[in-house]
């Protein structure tokens, strides 16, 4: 039976170690040392300081354009815009839904765009819908299939 490991691997491993020792002895005799190895997946360019880093024309142009735009552009003040009615409705429904889920309930009082304040059904997945709207949709679907 043959295995996946060839016996030559062990012989070559020994030769590799012997060669590494010979290289170290030769470098010591010349008064030099082996250079530090760059980690796998890195390049020499990625470890240079920023001041000596080589940049292509595109990189330097991109940096200079970004700098000029950022210095000339006015700083925008953070504006607190009031919520629209639709956003307020969604916020109210979201807060009521999370409270109902935390309490373990399956319904909550929400605001529907058609029916105003009405009951909503909520599921553990976080989905919710107006019970009256859902009834209308179900009724239309049943009429359509009948």
Residue pairs with C-beta under 8 A, 6 or more apart in sequence:
23 34
24 34
27 33
27 34
38 44
38 47
45 53
45 54
48 54
55 63
83 91
86 113
89 111
89 113
92 110
92 111
93 110
93 111
93 120
93 128
96 108
96 109
96 110
96 120
97 108
97 110
97 120
97 122
97 126
97 128
99 108
100 106
100 107
100 108
100 122
101 122
101 124
101 126
105 122
106 121
106 122
106 123
107 119
107 120
107 121
107 122
107 131
108 119
108 120
108 122
108 128
109 117
109 118
109 119
109 120
110 117
110 118
110 119
110 120
110 128
110 130
111 117
111 118
112 118
112 120
112 130
112 132
112 133
114 130
114 132
114 133
115 130
115 132
115 133
118 130
118 131
118 132
119 130
119 131
119 132
120 128
120 129
120 130
120 131
121 128
121 129
121 131
121 134
122 128
